[in-house]
Amino acid sequence: MSIAQPIHAPADFPVADVQCTVRANRAVNDRYRHLVLEAPPPLCRATPGQFFHLLCPPAAGDEPFLRRPMSVYRIAPEERAIEFLYNVVGAGTRALARLTAGDTMSVMGPLGVGFTIAPAHRHVLMVARGVGLATMAPVVPWARRRGIRVTAVLSARAPEDLMEREFTQREEVRVYPVFDRDASSDVGRVETLLRAILDQDRPDAMFTCGSNRLMTLLQRLGLEYGVPGEIALEQQMACALGVCLCCVRPIRAGGAIVHKRVCCEGPVFDLQQVAGTWRHG
């Protein structure tokens, strides 16, 4: 009788479930908030693109049943802190928004596969929209510490939603903002902008998160210009450990379409391997 093999390789370091203390939880603008948690060293080993599973405490009638997966926005081992940017949209994030300094919450992670920067990279292009900016933001200091130039196309509903300062984190970044309000975020206009960037200063890699239409556009341009890329997928999750299969997405592999779990085989995938925008459930 054969012995079943593990369905995925074990993590390089253990996942921790820790009661973290809230240091700050403030409004960034009318839509987004910034949560800072005191975190022990195991949690601070996270890399850009990884996420944590947060147990949002019940508050004022909101009783979230499941944890909420949230990409890490900033990792500060020297400060023993991890930080998140989030949009208040439902029961979980409403409960999260009510946390104040000194409160505690259960945090599990770091989880998933993060972004990759190759030693040969000298210039990366980042394209993000909405809360996807929070997922992409840790890549900025990570790249700049390695002497890599960063160009970013940031999309938002309006200028007050952009969070450019939070994205750049005081690093030197060439930023091109586009907005729904003036239609500059229209796919056709973004394509014109991206083509100008690719023609004038072709990057070594492209990273994206937060929009299916931007993903499709970057897949097409990546093939045309021969620029590889990675994407952080956003997906609903239940366990975040690869057991429940709630978060599977169609991925191209070996000439076939397979379904991979975003929580443990992602959330970061090769840009060209993502086969569609299908969501489970």
C-alpha positions in Angstrom: 0.0 0.0 0.0 1.4 3.3 -1.0 1.8 6.2 1.4 0.1 9.4 0.5 2.5 12.2 -0.2 2.1 15.8 1.2 0.1 18.0 -1.1 2.6 20.9 -0.7 6.0 21.4 0.7 6.3 22.5 4.4 6.9 26.2 5.1 10.5 27.4 5.5 9.6 28.6 9.0 6.8 27.8 11.3 3.4 29.6 11.2 2.6 31.2 14.5 -0.8 32.0 16.1 -0.1 34.9 18.5 -2.1 37.3 20.6 -0.9 40.7 19.4 -1.4 44.0 21.1 -2.7 47.0 19.1 -0.3 49.9 19.1 -2.4 52.2 16.8 -5.5 52.0 14.6 -6.1 55.3 12.8 -8.0 56.5 9.8 -5.9 57.3 6.7 -8.8 58.8 4.8 -12.5 58.3 4.5 -12.2 54.7 3.3 -8.9 53.2 4.6 -7.4 52.6 8.1 -3.9 51.9 9.3 -3.5 49.1 11.9 -0.2 48.7 13.8 0.3 45.6 15.9 3.1 44.7 18.3 4.5 41.4 17.0 7.1 38.9 18.1 10.0 37.9 15.8 8.2 34.9 14.2 5.6 37.2 12.7 8.2 39.7 11.6 9.7 37.1 9.3 7.0 37.9 6.7 8.1 38.9 3.2 6.3 41.2 0.8 3.2 39.6 -0.7 2.6 37.2 2.2 -0.5 37.7 4.5 -1.8 37.1 7.9 -5.1 35.6 9.1 -6.7 38.0 11.6 -9.4 37.0 14.1 -11.5 40.2 14.2 -13.1 40.4 17.6 -16.9 40.8 17.8 -18.0 44.3 18.6 -21.3 46.2 18.6 -23.4 43.5 17.0 -20.7 42.5 14.4 -19.6 38.9 15.1 -17.3 37.7 12.3 -17.4 33.9 12.1 -14.2 33.4 10.0 -10.8 35.1 10.2 -10.0 37.7 7.6 -6.9 37.2 5.4 -5.0 40.5 5.1 -1.8 41.2 3.2 1.0 42.7 5.4 1.6 46.4 4.5 4.8 47.0 6.5 7.2 44.7 8.3 9.4 46.3 11.0 11.4 43.7 12.9 13.5 46.4 14.6 10.3 47.8 16.0 8.7 44.4 16.7 5.7 45.5 14.6 3.6 44.5 11.6 1.2 46.9 9.9 -1.9 46.6 7.7 -3.9 49.0 5.6 -7.5 48.0 5.2 -10.8 49.2 3.8 -13.9 49.0 6.0 -16.4 47.0 4.0 -18.1 44.4 6.2 -18.6 42.9 9.6 -15.0 41.8 10.0 -13.3 45.1 9.0 -16.0 47.1 11.0 -15.0 45.1 14.1 -11.4 45.7 13.2 -11.9 49.4 12.9 -13.2 49.6 16.6 -9.9 48.3 18.0 -8.0 50.8 20.0 -4.4 50.9 21.5 -4.0 48.3 24.1 -6.6 45.9 22.7 -5.4 42.4 21.7 -6.3 40.1 18.8 -5.3 36.7 17.5 -3.0 36.8 14.4 -1.9 33.8 12.5 1.0 33.8 10.0 3.0 34.7 8.0 1.2 32.7 5.3 1.5 32.1 1.6 4.1 32.8 -1.1 5.5 36.3 -1.5 6.9 38.3 -4.4 10.3 37.5 -6.0 13.0 39.9 -6.9 15.9 38.5 -8.9 19.5 39.5 -8.2 19.7 40.8 -11.8 16.8 43.2 -11.5 17.6 46.9 -11.9 14.1 48.3 -12.5 10.6 47.1 -11.6 7.2 48.3 -12.7 4.4 48.1 -10.2 0.7 48.5 -11.1 -1.9 48.5 -8.3 -5.4 49.6 -7.6 -7.4 50.3 -4.4 -6.4 48.2 -1.4 -4.0 46.4 -3.7 -1.7 49.3 -3.0 -1.3 48.0 0.5 -0.3 44.5 -0.8 2.3 46.0 -3.1 3.7 48.7 -0.7 6.3 46.4 1.1 7.9 45.7 -2.3 9.0 49.3 -2.5 11.6 49.5 0.4 12.5 45.9 -0.3 13.5 46.8 -3.9 15.1 50.2 -3.0 17.4 48.6 -0.4 18.8 46.5 -3.2 19.4 49.5 -5.4 16.4 48.7 -7.8 14.5 51.6 -9.4 10.8 51.5 -8.9 8.1 52.9 -11.3 4.5 52.7 -10.1 1.1 53.3 -11.8 -1.4 53.7 -9.0 -5.1 53.6 -9.6 -7.9 54.9 -7.3 -11.4 56.3 -7.5 -10.2 59.8 -6.7 -7.1 61.6 -5.5 -8.2 61.5 -1.8 -8.2 57.7 -2.0 -4.8 57.2 -3.6 -2.6 56.8 -0.5 0.6 57.6 -2.5 2.5 58.6 0.7 1.6 55.3 2.3 2.6 53.4 -0.8 6.0 55.0 -1.4 7.0 55.0 2.4 9.3 57.9 1.8 11.3 56.0 -0.8 12.3 57.4 -4.2 9.6 56.1 -6.6 8.4 57.4 -9.9 4.6 57.5 -9.5 2.0 57.9 -12.2 -1.5 58.3 -10.6 -4.7 57.5 -12.5 -8.2 58.1 -11.3 -11.8 57.0 -12.1 -13.0 60.6 -11.5 -11.3 62.0 -14.5 -11.4 58.7 -16.5 -7.5 58.5 -16.5 -7.9 55.0 -15.1 -9.7 53.8 -18.2 -8.0 50.7 -19.5 -7.3 52.2 -22.8 -5.6 55.3 -21.3 -3.6 53.1 -18.8 -2.5 51.0 -21.7 -1.2 54.1 -23.5 0.7 55.1 -20.3 2.2 51.6 -19.8 3.3 51.4 -23.4 5.1 54.7 -23.0 6.9 53.5 -19.9 7.8 50.1 -21.5 9.1 51.9 -24.6 11.2 54.5 -22.8 12.6 52.5 -19.8 11.7 48.8 -20.0 11.6 47.2 -16.6 13.0 43.8 -15.7 9.8 42.7 -14.1 6.2 43.8 -13.5 4.2 43.3 -10.3 0.4 43.9 -9.8 -2.5 43.4 -7.5 -6.1 44.6 -7.1 -7.7 44.5 -10.5 -8.7 41.8 -13.0 -8.7 44.3 -15.9 -5.2 45.5 -15.0 -4.1 41.8 -14.7 -5.4 41.1 -18.2 -3.8 44.2 -19.6 -0.4 43.4 -18.1 -0.5 39.8 -19.3 -0.9 41.0 -22.8 1.8 43.7 -22.6 4.1 41.3 -20.8 3.9 38.8 -23.7 4.3 41.6 -26.3 7.3 43.2 -24.6 8.9 40.1 -23.2 8.7 41.3 -19.6 8.0 38.7 -16.9 5.7 39.5 -14.0 4.0 38.4 -10.8 0.5 39.0 -9.4 -0.9 38.8 -5.9 -4.4 37.4 -6.1 -7.2 38.5 -3.9 -9.5 35.7 -2.8 -12.0 34.8 -0.1 -10.5 32.2 2.3 -11.8 30.2 5.2 -8.9 28.2 6.8 -5.9 29.9 4.9 -4.0 26.7 5.4 -4.8 24.8 2.2 -7.4 22.4 3.8 -10.8 23.9 2.9 -10.2 24.5 -0.8 -12.3 27.7 -0.6 -9.7 29.8 -2.4 -8.8 27.7 -5.5 -8.1 29.5 -8.8 -7.4 28.2 -12.3 -3.7 28.3 -13.1 -1.8 27.3 -16.2 0.8 24.7 -15.6 2.5 22.3 -18.0 0.1 23.1 -20.8 -3.0 22.3 -18.7 -5.3 24.2 -16.4 -5.0 23.2 -12.8 -6.7 24.6 -9.7 -4.3 25.9 -7.1 -4.9 27.2 -3.6 -4.3 30.9 -3.3 -3.6 30.6 0.5 -0.6 28.3 0.3 0.4 28.0 -3.3 -0.1 31.8 -3.7 -1.2 34.4 -3.2 1.6 35.5 -5.5 1.7 33.7 -8.9 3.5 34.1 -12.2 1.5 36.7 -14.0 1.1 34.6 -17.2 0.0 31.5 -15.4 -3.3 33.0 -14.0 -5.9 31.6 -16.3 -9.0 33.6 -15.4 -11.0 35.7 -12.9 -13.2 32.8 -11.7 -14.1 32.9 -8.0 -15.2 30.0 -5.8 -18.6 30.2 -4.2 
